[in-house]
């Protein structure tokens, strides 16, 4: 098993501040990088609930559970589904962590098809049991849908040209590998764009991964369920890696912390709205220079957190 360098781990610890006897829910366990640190202070009466839909995570959880000094539980499901089930079961958490996006473990395994830098089957499924892969989307989606995904989810400037090139290429032969898709992208953007803003296929791969795994569709509901799961004074911490995720998280957290929404100048509040939570930090927490140097993948990470308040 390869080593995993968790992103913003010290900052997550400072935000969640786990204590003996508490319950912590890790919505995206991955290789367990955050778990090892978060579980240290829970003690024998504490509980660490790990959630991940990726079956490759199981051996990492087993290693973590064998060494942990607290009780542990693993749920192999998408975190939106698992959080709903925990709420229905009456579980309450003192701290919840969502580390969104793709894990280093998945990127570093070429056969999973997440990386544009390695030749592999065009897959990108976080849960290999689900039926739709990136290759399926590239083979079956309309040119209009491909262009919309690349534009909206990848913020790709040349979305239309790339979509058109994919449709033209697949008419001659299916696009089934990461390398084949990279070549299509390379051949459909201006030469000057090949050397600006990182790898030319980065945004296309991001968009396809988001669609394959329904990442943005599931996130708003998962945030709602996570907040409901929290005890009073419990904290929800979310790490996002691109602007679309961060925008959803920021909007959700600020809405929980918003009080009266009456027009300015009203002598008495008529809406009756009180904050459900308070911001743990007024701005997104970002990695320091040392971490970005040590782990370049952390550069785009943004941590936001909200503490649940007692209902009025």
Buried (B, 14 or more C-beta within 10 A) or exposed (E): EEEBEBBBBEBBBBBBEBEEBBBBBBBBBBBBBBBBBBBBBBBEEBBBBBBBBBEBBEEBBEBBBEEBEBBBBBBBBBBBBBBBEBBEEEBBBBBBBBBBBBBBBBBBBBEBBBBBBBEBBBBBBBBEEEEBBBBBBBBEBEBEEBBBBBBBBBBBBBBBBBBBBBBEBBEEEEBBBBBBBBBBBBEBBEEEBEEEEEBBBBBBBBBBBBBBBBBBEBBBEBBBBBBEBBEEEBBBBBBBBBEBBBEBBBEBBEEBBEEEEBEEEEEEEEEEEEBBBBBBBEEBBBBEEEBBEEBEBBEBBBBBBBBBBEEE
